[in-house]
Each structure stands twice: as structure tokens, then as C-alpha cells.
Amino acid sequence: TAIVVSRTKEACEELLHLVESISKEYGLKLNKDKCVNLNMNTEEQQNFLETNIKNEKDAVYLGNTLNYKADPHAEVSQKVQEANRTLWKMNDYWKAADASKKWKILIFEAVLKSKLLYGLETTHLTKSCLKRVDAFQIRGLRKILGRKHTYWDREATNKNILKEATEEAFRKGTEANKQKNIHKEVMPFSKAYKFRRQKLLGHVLRASNEDPVSYTHLTLP
């Protein structure tokens, strides 16, 4: 699976021919029936070896939704929906297992955060997208902690919800356990997203000049 990006139709076709040529050396070939063309600001028909590549407005790549507008809202909406479905399934498990608040928060952090943020570090999320990501997290934590919305409970602000979740997950138990987790916290998903972006940037900057990651991010205009 691969993504080919180009500013012109001719350059894209040239890249596709190169991919096909190099793939043959490894006994591979492109499945033209599965190739999808996402046009941006053009209506040109993309061809490859005299075969028209079907035009689509969106496509799924490694679990992420790409669209012809490069609009991150559509991708975030899909991920929130998928995370919500997973959360509903987890609610049934938590009821059957009679899990503690600490256990629920740790599972929420491990499963839901990973599912929601997977692949988003390569996407520039707008402020409204980040708010949606944080809103999903706060709704889930409110339910786990048994706290109502600030409309009914003025003390249950987003900041206090995160603080209470941190207390439940990392600040209770034996003194040894408290010391072990002293630097851990339940941070906003938006903050975790920014950390992932920084980690990816560090990976790109450390890559050698011959590494395709470094070449595509830092060399190509």
C-alpha cells in the first residue's frame, strides 16, 4: 500500500510507472482495480498504462480516511465514531467485571487514546478538531468518575476532571506506587497529539539524508 502525491497529472503518472518498474524487481505489481485517484482543484482523469483510475472523494489508507479537500474534520469525525463504538463495548465489559475507577481510566487511556489518535500525528488538526478530541475524552472520564456536566456541577470543569482522573489512576495506593507514578498524569488528548507530532518531527530530523522519510519531508519543495 502506498500514496503517490504530485502537483501535475504527468508527474503522477511518471511516479506510478517508477513504482510499477521497481515493484517488478521484487515480483510485485500494482493492482489497478484498487488504485484510487483523489483530485484536488482539478477534474483531470488520471491514467496508468492506458487504464483510467477511478476518481473518488475519499479513501481509507491504513485505517485513516483521506479526502479530496484534505479536510481533517472528516477524519476526526470518523475516528470519534469508531472510538465511541469501542467505548460502548467497553462499558459492557466494565459492568460485568465490576472494574474500579482506576482500572477503567487506565484502560481508557491505553485503548481509546491510541485508537482515536492513531495516525493523526501526520495531520494538522485545527483548533475545532482538537476540541472535539478533548470533548470525547472528557465525556468518557466524566462517565467513569460519575461526574455530571458543569451545567449541574460547577466544580466538574475539564481541568478538575483531568486532575481527579490523575488522582484516581496514579496518586492512590502504596507510597511506593505513588512514587513510581509521580510524573504520570492523565493529560488532554490534544496535548498527547502534540507530543506525538514532536516525536515524529524528531524522527524525521534524526533520519539520514538517504532515508525516504527525510527526503520527502525536508528535501522535496
PyRosetta script that sets phi, psi and omega in degrees:
from pyrosetta import init, pose_from_sequence

init()
pose = pose_from_sequence("TAIVVSRTKEACEELLHLVESISKEYGLKLNKDKCVNLNMNTEEQQNFLETNIKNEKDAVYLGNTLNYKADPHAEVSQKVQEANRTLWKMNDYWKAADASKKWKILIFEAVLKSKLLYGLETTHLTKSCLKRVDAFQIRGLRKILGRKHTYWDREATNKNILKEATEEAFRKGTEANKQKNIHKEVMPFSKAYKFRRQKLLGHVLRASNEDPVSYTHLTLP")
pose.set_psi(1, 134.6)
pose.set_omega(1, -178.0)
pose.set_phi(2, -152.1)
pose.set_psi(2, 159.4)
pose.set_omega(2, 175.0)
pose.set_phi(3, -118.1)
pose.set_psi(3, 130.4)
pose.set_omega(3, 176.3)
pose.set_phi(4, -113.4)
pose.set_psi(4, 123.6)
pose.set_omega(4, -178.1)
pose.set_phi(5, -118.4)
pose.set_psi(5, 133.2)
pose.set_omega(5, 179.6)
pose.set_phi(6, -152.8)
pose.set_psi(6, 155.4)
pose.set_omega(6, 179.2)
pose.set_phi(7, -84.8)
pose.set_psi(7, -21.4)
pose.set_omega(7, -178.5)
pose.set_phi(8, -128.4)
pose.set_psi(8, 156.1)
pose.set_omega(8, 179.4)
pose.set_phi(9, -63.3)
pose.set_psi(9, -42.0)
pose.set_omega(9, -177.3)
pose.set_phi(10, -64.5)
pose.set_psi(10, -43.7)
pose.set_omega(10, 179.8)
pose.set_phi(11, -64.4)
pose.set_psi(11, -37.4)
pose.set_omega(11, 179.4)
pose.set_phi(12, -64.8)
pose.set_psi(12, -42.9)
pose.set_omega(12, 178.9)
pose.set_phi(13, -64.5)
pose.set_psi(13, -38.1)
pose.set_omega(13, 178.0)
pose.set_phi(14, -63.1)
pose.set_psi(14, -42.1)
pose.set_omega(14, 178.4)
pose.set_phi(15, -64.1)
pose.set_psi(15, -39.8)
pose.set_omega(15, 178.8)
pose.set_phi(16, -63.4)
pose.set_psi(16, -40.1)
pose.set_omega(16, 177.5)
pose.set_phi(17, -64.0)
pose.set_psi(17, -38.8)
pose.set_omega(17, 178.0)
pose.set_phi(18, -65.2)
pose.set_psi(18, -42.7)
pose.set_omega(18, 177.9)
pose.set_phi(19, -60.5)
pose.set_psi(19, -44.5)
pose.set_omega(19, 179.6)
pose.set_phi(20, -63.3)
pose.set_psi(20, -42.3)
pose.set_omega(20, -177.8)
pose.set_phi(21, -65.0)
pose.set_psi(21, -46.3)
pose.set_omega(21, -179.1)
pose.set_phi(22, -69.7)
pose.set_psi(22, -35.4)
pose.set_omega(22, 179.7)
pose.set_phi(23, -61.4)
pose.set_psi(23, -35.6)
pose.set_omega(23, -179.0)
pose.set_phi(24, -61.5)
pose.set_psi(24, -30.4)
pose.set_omega(24, 180.0)
pose.set_phi(25, -64.3)
pose.set_psi(25, -22.2)
pose.set_omega(25, -179.5)
pose.set_phi(26, -109.5)
pose.set_psi(26, 14.2)
pose.set_omega(26, 178.6)
pose.set_phi(27, 73.7)
pose.set_psi(27, 24.3)
pose.set_omega(27, -178.9)
pose.set_phi(28, -116.1)
pose.set_psi(28, 162.7)
pose.set_omega(28, 175.0)
pose.set_phi(29, -154.7)
pose.set_psi(29, 156.3)
pose.set_omega(29, -179.4)
pose.set_phi(30, -73.9)
pose.set_psi(30, 137.5)
pose.set_omega(30, 172.9)
pose.set_phi(31, -90.2)
pose.set_psi(31, 99.6)
pose.set_omega(31, -173.2)
pose.set_phi(32, -64.5)
pose.set_psi(32, -26.5)
pose.set_omega(32, 179.5)
pose.set_phi(33, -68.8)
pose.set_psi(33, -22.2)
pose.set_omega(33, -179.4)
pose.set_phi(34, -100.1)
pose.set_psi(34, -3.5)
pose.set_omega(34, 177.9)
pose.set_phi(35, -73.2)
pose.set_psi(35, 139.6)
pose.set_omega(35, -178.7)
pose.set_phi(36, -128.6)
pose.set_psi(36, 139.8)
pose.set_omega(36, 179.5)
pose.set_phi(37, -111.3)
pose.set_psi(37, 122.6)
pose.set_omega(37, 175.5)
pose.set_phi(38, -108.7)
pose.set_psi(38, 106.5)
pose.set_omega(38, -180.0)
pose.set_phi(39, -85.4)
pose.set_psi(39, 137.9)
pose.set_omega(39, 174.6)
pose.set_phi(40, -121.9)
pose.set_psi(40, 119.1)
pose.set_omega(40, 177.8)
pose.set_phi(41, 61.7)
pose.set_psi(41, 29.6)
pose.set_omega(41, 176.7)
pose.set_phi(42, -158.9)
pose.set_psi(42, 156.9)
pose.set_omega(42, 178.0)
pose.set_phi(43, -114.1)
pose.set_psi(43, 12.9)
pose.set_omega(43, -177.0)
pose.set_phi(44, -62.4)
pose.set_psi(44, 144.6)
pose.set_omega(44, 176.6)
pose.set_phi(45, -90.4)
pose.set_psi(45, 123.1)
pose.set_omega(45, -179.5)
pose.set_phi(46, -83.7)
pose.set_psi(46, 132.9)
pose.set_omega(46, 179.0)
pose.set_phi(47, -119.2)
pose.set_psi(47, 154.1)
pose.set_omega(47, 175.4)
pose.set_phi(48, -149.3)
pose.set_psi(48, 114.9)
pose.set_omega(48, -177.5)
pose.set_phi(49, 52.9)
pose.set_psi(49, 47.8)
pose.set_omega(49, 177.8)
pose.set_phi(50, 63.8)
pose.set_psi(50, 17.2)
pose.set_omega(50, 177.2)
pose.set_phi(51, -112.8)
pose.set_psi(51, 127.2)
pose.set_omega(51, 177.9)
pose.set_phi(52, -73.0)
pose.set_psi(52, 128.6)
pose.set_omega(52, 176.3)
pose.set_phi(53, -88.3)
pose.set_psi(53, 129.4)
pose.set_omega(53, -174.9)
pose.set_phi(54, -64.6)
pose.set_psi(54, 136.2)
pose.set_omega(54, 177.8)
pose.set_phi(55, -85.7)
pose.set_psi(55, 134.1)
pose.set_omega(55, 176.8)
pose.set_phi(56, -132.7)
pose.set_psi(56, 160.6)
pose.set_omega(56, 176.2)
pose.set_phi(57, -92.5)
pose.set_psi(57, -18.6)
pose.set_omega(57, 176.0)
pose.set_phi(58, -154.1)
pose.set_psi(58, 161.8)
pose.set_omega(58, 179.2)
pose.set_phi(59, -155.4)
pose.set_psi(59, 152.8)
pose.set_omega(59, 180.0)
pose.set_phi(60, -99.6)
pose.set_psi(60, 128.3)
pose.set_omega(60, 179.4)
pose.set_phi(61, -133.1)
pose.set_psi(61, 116.5)
pose.set_omega(61, -179.1)
pose.set_phi(62, 51.4)
pose.set_psi(62, 41.6)
pose.set_omega(62, 176.9)
pose.set_phi(63, 83.9)
pose.set_psi(63, -3.1)
pose.set_omega(63, 179.8)
pose.set_phi(64, -109.5)
pose.set_psi(64, 146.8)
pose.set_omega(64, -179.1)
pose.set_phi(65, -95.6)
pose.set_psi(65, 120.9)
pose.set_omega(65, 175.3)
pose.set_phi(66, -102.0)
pose.set_psi(66, 143.2)
pose.set_omega(66, 178.2)
pose.set_phi(67, -136.1)
pose.set_psi(67, 160.0)
pose.set_omega(67, -172.1)
pose.set_phi(68, -68.7)
pose.set_psi(68, -14.1)
pose.set_omega(68, 177.9)
pose.set_phi(69, -94.6)
pose.set_psi(69, -3.6)
pose.set_omega(69, -174.4)
pose.set_phi(70, 53.2)
pose.set_psi(70, 40.6)
pose.set_omega(70, -177.1)
pose.set_phi(71, -92.5)
pose.set_psi(71, 114.9)
pose.set_omega(71, -177.6)
pose.set_phi(72, -71.5)
pose.set_psi(72, -19.2)
pose.set_omega(72, -177.8)
pose.set_phi(73, -61.5)
pose.set_psi(73, -39.2)
pose.set_omega(73, -179.4)
pose.set_phi(74, -63.9)
pose.set_psi(74, -41.8)
pose.set_omega(74, 179.9)
pose.set_phi(75, -66.7)
pose.set_psi(75, -43.0)
pose.set_omega(75, 179.5)
pose.set_phi(76, -64.4)
pose.set_psi(76, -40.2)
pose.set_omega(76, 179.2)
pose.set_phi(77, -60.5)
pose.set_psi(77, -43.9)
pose.set_omega(77, 179.2)
pose.set_phi(78, -63.3)
pose.set_psi(78, -43.2)
pose.set_omega(78, -178.4)
pose.set_phi(79, -67.0)
pose.set_psi(79, -37.6)
pose.set_omega(79, 177.3)
pose.set_phi(80, -64.5)
pose.set_psi(80, -41.1)
pose.set_omega(80, 178.0)
pose.set_phi(81, -62.2)
pose.set_psi(81, -44.7)
pose.set_omega(81, 179.2)
pose.set_phi(82, -64.6)
pose.set_psi(82, -41.2)
pose.set_omega(82, 179.2)
pose.set_phi(83, -65.1)
pose.set_psi(83, -37.4)
pose.set_omega(83, 177.8)
pose.set_phi(84, -63.4)
pose.set_psi(84, -40.8)
pose.set_omega(84, 178.3)
pose.set_phi(85, -63.6)
pose.set_psi(85, -40.9)
pose.set_omega(85, 177.8)
pose.set_phi(86, -64.7)
pose.set_psi(86, -39.7)
pose.set_omega(86, -179.1)
pose.set_phi(87, -63.8)
pose.set_psi(87, -39.5)
pose.set_omega(87, 178.4)
pose.set_phi(88, -63.2)
pose.set_psi(88, -39.7)
pose.set_omega(88, 177.9)
pose.set_phi(89, -66.1)
pose.set_psi(89, -38.2)
pose.set_omega(89, -179.9)
pose.set_phi(90, -68.4)
pose.set_psi(90, -32.4)
pose.set_omega(90, 177.8)
pose.set_phi(91, -59.4)
pose.set_psi(91, -39.8)
pose.set_omega(91, 178.0)
pose.set_phi(92, -64.4)
pose.set_psi(92, -40.1)
pose.set_omega(92, 179.5)
pose.set_phi(93, -66.3)
pose.set_psi(93, -43.7)
pose.set_omega(93, -178.9)
pose.set_phi(94, -61.8)
pose.set_psi(94, -38.6)
pose.set_omega(94, 179.1)
pose.set_phi(95, -65.7)
pose.set_psi(95, -43.5)
pose.set_omega(95, -178.0)
pose.set_phi(96, -69.5)
pose.set_psi(96, -34.5)
pose.set_omega(96, -176.4)
pose.set_phi(97, -90.5)
pose.set_psi(97, -8.5)
pose.set_omega(97, -177.4)
pose.set_phi(98, 51.2)
pose.set_psi(98, 51.2)
pose.set_omega(98, -175.9)
pose.set_phi(99, -73.3)
pose.set_psi(99, 150.0)
pose.set_omega(99, 178.0)
pose.set_phi(100, -76.2)
pose.set_psi(100, 165.0)
pose.set_omega(100, 177.7)
pose.set_phi(101, -60.7)
pose.set_psi(101, -41.1)
pose.set_omega(101, 179.7)
pose.set_phi(102, -59.1)
pose.set_psi(102, -47.2)
pose.set_omega(102, -178.8)
pose.set_phi(103, -63.6)
pose.set_psi(103, -41.3)
pose.set_omega(103, 179.7)
pose.set_phi(104, -62.9)
pose.set_psi(104, -42.9)
pose.set_omega(104, -178.8)
pose.set_phi(105, -65.5)
pose.set_psi(105, -43.1)
pose.set_omega(105, -179.8)
pose.set_phi(106, -63.7)
pose.set_psi(106, -40.8)
pose.set_omega(106, 178.3)
pose.set_phi(107, -68.3)
pose.set_psi(107, -40.2)
pose.set_omega(107, 178.0)
pose.set_phi(108, -59.2)
pose.set_psi(108, -44.8)
pose.set_omega(108, -179.9)
pose.set_phi(109, -65.7)
pose.set_psi(109, -42.8)
pose.set_omega(109, -175.1)
pose.set_phi(110, -72.9)
pose.set_psi(110, -40.9)
pose.set_omega(110, -173.3)
pose.set_phi(111, -93.1)
pose.set_psi(111, -55.8)
pose.set_omega(111, -173.1)
pose.set_phi(112, -69.9)
pose.set_psi(112, -39.1)
pose.set_omega(112, 179.3)
pose.set_phi(113, -63.8)
pose.set_psi(113, -44.2)
pose.set_omega(113, 179.6)
pose.set_phi(114, -63.7)
pose.set_psi(114, -41.8)
pose.set_omega(114, -178.2)
pose.set_phi(115, -67.1)
pose.set_psi(115, -41.6)
pose.set_omega(115, -176.4)
pose.set_phi(116, -73.1)
pose.set_psi(116, -39.3)
pose.set_omega(116, -174.1)
pose.set_phi(117, -92.9)
pose.set_psi(117, -5.0)
pose.set_omega(117, -176.2)
pose.set_phi(118, -55.6)
pose.set_psi(118, 121.5)
pose.set_omega(118, 176.2)
pose.set_phi(119, 80.8)
pose.set_psi(119, -9.3)
pose.set_omega(119, -176.2)
pose.set_phi(120, -75.3)
pose.set_psi(120, -15.2)
pose.set_omega(120, -179.3)
pose.set_phi(121, -65.0)
pose.set_psi(121, -17.3)
pose.set_omega(121, 177.2)
pose.set_phi(122, -90.7)
pose.set_psi(122, 1.0)
pose.set_omega(122, -178.1)
pose.set_phi(123, -116.0)
pose.set_psi(123, 138.8)
pose.set_omega(123, 175.7)
pose.set_phi(124, -85.0)
pose.set_psi(124, 109.3)
pose.set_omega(124, -179.6)
pose.set_phi(125, -89.7)
pose.set_psi(125, 135.7)
pose.set_omega(125, 178.1)
pose.set_phi(126, -76.5)
pose.set_psi(126, 171.6)
pose.set_omega(126, 179.4)
pose.set_phi(127, -60.6)
pose.set_psi(127, -38.7)
pose.set_omega(127, 179.8)
pose.set_phi(128, -66.5)
pose.set_psi(128, -35.7)
pose.set_omega(128, 177.0)
pose.set_phi(129, -65.6)
pose.set_psi(129, -43.9)
pose.set_omega(129, 179.5)
pose.set_phi(130, -63.5)
pose.set_psi(130, -35.8)
pose.set_omega(130, 177.6)
pose.set_phi(131, -65.0)
pose.set_psi(131, -38.5)
pose.set_omega(131, 178.3)
pose.set_phi(132, -65.5)
pose.set_psi(132, -40.1)
pose.set_omega(132, 178.7)
pose.set_phi(133, -63.3)
pose.set_psi(133, -44.7)
pose.set_omega(133, 179.3)
pose.set_phi(134, -68.8)
pose.set_psi(134, -36.1)
pose.set_omega(134, -179.8)
pose.set_phi(135, -62.6)
pose.set_psi(135, -40.4)
pose.set_omega(135, 176.9)
pose.set_phi(136, -61.4)
pose.set_psi(136, -44.8)
pose.set_omega(136, -179.8)
pose.set_phi(137, -61.6)
pose.set_psi(137, -47.0)
pose.set_omega(137, -177.1)
pose.set_phi(138, -64.9)
pose.set_psi(138, -39.6)
pose.set_omega(138, 177.4)
pose.set_phi(139, -59.4)
pose.set_psi(139, -44.6)
pose.set_omega(139, 180.0)
pose.set_phi(140, -64.7)
pose.set_psi(140, -42.9)
pose.set_omega(140, -179.9)
pose.set_phi(141, -68.1)
pose.set_psi(141, -37.8)
pose.set_omega(141, 177.2)
pose.set_phi(142, -58.1)
pose.set_psi(142, -43.5)
pose.set_omega(142, -178.9)
pose.set_phi(143, -65.8)
pose.set_psi(143, -41.7)
pose.set_omega(143, 179.8)
pose.set_phi(144, -64.4)
pose.set_psi(144, -42.5)
pose.set_omega(144, -176.1)
pose.set_phi(145, -82.8)
pose.set_psi(145, -10.8)
pose.set_omega(145, -179.2)
pose.set_phi(146, 72.3)
pose.set_psi(146, 30.3)
pose.set_omega(146, -180.0)
pose.set_phi(147, -102.6)
pose.set_psi(147, 142.0)
pose.set_omega(147, -180.0)
pose.set_phi(148, -85.9)
pose.set_psi(148, 171.5)
pose.set_omega(148, 177.7)
pose.set_phi(149, -67.3)
pose.set_psi(149, 156.8)
pose.set_omega(149, -179.0)
pose.set_phi(150, -61.5)
pose.set_psi(150, -15.7)
pose.set_omega(150, 176.5)
pose.set_phi(151, -62.3)
pose.set_psi(151, -34.4)
pose.set_omega(151, 178.4)
pose.set_phi(152, -103.6)
pose.set_psi(152, -29.9)
pose.set_omega(152, -177.2)
pose.set_phi(153, -125.8)
pose.set_psi(153, 98.1)
pose.set_omega(153, -175.3)
pose.set_phi(154, -65.1)
pose.set_psi(154, -20.9)
pose.set_omega(154, -179.8)
pose.set_phi(155, -80.8)
pose.set_psi(155, -16.7)
pose.set_omega(155, -175.4)
pose.set_phi(156, -88.0)
pose.set_psi(156, 57.0)
pose.set_omega(156, 176.5)
pose.set_phi(157, -74.0)
pose.set_psi(157, 165.0)
pose.set_omega(157, 179.0)
pose.set_phi(158, -57.2)
pose.set_psi(158, -42.4)
pose.set_omega(158, 180.0)
pose.set_phi(159, -62.0)
pose.set_psi(159, -44.1)
pose.set_omega(159, -179.7)
pose.set_phi(160, -70.0)
pose.set_psi(160, -32.7)
pose.set_omega(160, 177.5)
pose.set_phi(161, -63.8)
pose.set_psi(161, -45.2)
pose.set_omega(161, 178.6)
pose.set_phi(162, -64.2)
pose.set_psi(162, -38.8)
pose.set_omega(162, 178.8)
pose.set_phi(163, -65.5)
pose.set_psi(163, -43.7)
pose.set_omega(163, -180.0)
pose.set_phi(164, -65.9)
pose.set_psi(164, -38.9)
pose.set_omega(164, 178.3)
pose.set_phi(165, -64.4)
pose.set_psi(165, -39.0)
pose.set_omega(165, 177.2)
pose.set_phi(166, -63.6)
pose.set_psi(166, -42.1)
pose.set_omega(166, 178.7)
pose.set_phi(167, -61.3)
pose.set_psi(167, -44.1)
pose.set_omega(167, -178.5)
pose.set_phi(168, -66.7)
pose.set_psi(168, -40.3)
pose.set_omega(168, -172.9)
pose.set_phi(169, -84.0)
pose.set_psi(169, -34.7)
pose.set_omega(169, -169.5)
pose.set_phi(170, -128.7)
pose.set_psi(170, -7.6)
pose.set_omega(170, -173.8)
pose.set_phi(171, -113.9)
pose.set_psi(171, 10.7)
pose.set_omega(171, 179.2)
pose.set_phi(172, -117.6)
pose.set_psi(172, 165.0)
pose.set_omega(172, -179.4)
pose.set_phi(173, 104.1)
pose.set_psi(173, -155.5)
pose.set_omega(173, -178.0)
pose.set_phi(174, -71.7)
pose.set_psi(174, 161.5)
pose.set_omega(174, 179.3)
pose.set_phi(175, -62.7)
pose.set_psi(175, -36.6)
pose.set_omega(175, 178.4)
pose.set_phi(176, -63.2)
pose.set_psi(176, -40.0)
pose.set_omega(176, 179.7)
pose.set_phi(177, -67.7)
pose.set_psi(177, -38.1)
pose.set_omega(177, 178.2)
pose.set_phi(178, -63.4)
pose.set_psi(178, -42.9)
pose.set_omega(178, 179.7)
pose.set_phi(179, -66.6)
pose.set_psi(179, -36.8)
pose.set_omega(179, 179.9)
pose.set_phi(180, -63.2)
pose.set_psi(180, -36.4)
pose.set_omega(180, -175.5)
pose.set_phi(181, -104.9)
pose.set_psi(181, 17.6)
pose.set_omega(181, -172.2)
pose.set_phi(182, -60.8)
pose.set_psi(182, -28.8)
pose.set_omega(182, -178.3)
pose.set_phi(183, -97.8)
pose.set_psi(183, 1.0)
pose.set_omega(183, -179.4)
pose.set_phi(184, -88.1)
pose.set_psi(184, 149.3)
pose.set_omega(184, 177.9)
pose.set_phi(185, -153.6)
pose.set_psi(185, 158.1)
pose.set_omega(185, 171.6)
pose.set_phi(186, -89.6)
pose.set_psi(186, 99.4)
pose.set_omega(186, -176.0)
pose.set_phi(187, -94.1)
pose.set_psi(187, 158.3)
pose.set_omega(187, 176.2)
pose.set_phi(188, -57.4)
pose.set_psi(188, 143.5)
pose.set_omega(188, 179.0)
pose.set_phi(189, -59.4)
pose.set_psi(189, -32.2)
pose.set_omega(189, 179.2)
pose.set_phi(190, -64.5)
pose.set_psi(190, -35.3)
pose.set_omega(190, 178.1)
pose.set_phi(191, -70.7)
pose.set_psi(191, -39.6)
pose.set_omega(191, 177.2)
pose.set_phi(192, -63.9)
pose.set_psi(192, -37.2)
pose.set_omega(192, 177.0)
pose.set_phi(193, -60.7)
pose.set_psi(193, -43.3)
pose.set_omega(193, -179.4)
pose.set_phi(194, -66.9)
pose.set_psi(194, -37.1)
pose.set_omega(194, 176.7)
pose.set_phi(195, -63.7)
pose.set_psi(195, -39.4)
pose.set_omega(195, 179.0)
pose.set_phi(196, -65.4)
pose.set_psi(196, -37.4)
pose.set_omega(196, 177.4)
pose.set_phi(197, -63.3)
pose.set_psi(197, -42.7)
pose.set_omega(197, 179.6)
pose.set_phi(198, -65.1)
pose.set_psi(198, -39.1)
pose.set_omega(198, 179.4)
pose.set_phi(199, -64.6)
pose.set_psi(199, -41.2)
pose.set_omega(199, 178.5)
pose.set_phi(200, -64.6)
pose.set_psi(200, -42.4)
pose.set_omega(200, 178.1)
pose.set_phi(201, -60.5)
pose.set_psi(201, -42.4)
pose.set_omega(201, 177.8)
pose.set_phi(202, -60.6)
pose.set_psi(202, -40.2)
pose.set_omega(202, 178.4)
pose.set_phi(203, -62.4)
pose.set_psi(203, -42.4)
pose.set_omega(203, -179.5)
pose.set_phi(204, -66.2)
pose.set_psi(204, -43.7)
pose.set_omega(204, -177.5)
pose.set_phi(205, -67.0)
pose.set_psi(205, -31.9)
pose.set_omega(205, -179.1)
pose.set_phi(206, -82.2)
pose.set_psi(206, -15.3)
pose.set_omega(206, -177.5)
pose.set_phi(207, -66.5)
pose.set_psi(207, 149.4)
pose.set_omega(207, 178.9)
pose.set_phi(208, -70.5)
pose.set_psi(208, 163.9)
pose.set_omega(208, -179.5)
pose.set_phi(209, -64.1)
pose.set_psi(209, -25.2)
pose.set_omega(209, 179.9)
pose.set_phi(210, -82.7)
pose.set_psi(210, -13.8)
pose.set_omega(210, -178.4)
pose.set_phi(211, -69.1)
pose.set_psi(211, 128.8)
pose.set_omega(211, 179.0)
pose.set_phi(212, -55.7)
pose.set_psi(212, -31.8)
pose.set_omega(212, 179.4)
pose.set_phi(213, -63.0)
pose.set_psi(213, -45.9)
pose.set_omega(213, 179.1)
pose.set_phi(214, -65.4)
pose.set_psi(214, -40.8)
pose.set_omega(214, -176.9)
pose.set_phi(215, -64.5)
pose.set_psi(215, -47.3)
pose.set_omega(215, -176.2)
pose.set_phi(216, -72.3)
pose.set_psi(216, -29.1)
pose.set_omega(216, -177.2)
pose.set_phi(217, -89.5)
pose.set_psi(217, -34.3)
pose.set_omega(217, -170.2)
pose.set_phi(218, -115.1)
pose.set_psi(218, -15.0)
pose.set_omega(218, -174.5)
pose.set_phi(219, -106.6)
pose.set_psi(219, -45.8)
pose.set_omega(219, -177.2)
pose.set_phi(220, -65.5)
pose.set_psi(220, 140.1)
pose.set_omega(220, -179.4)
pose.set_phi(221, -71.2)
pose.dump_pdb("model.pdb")
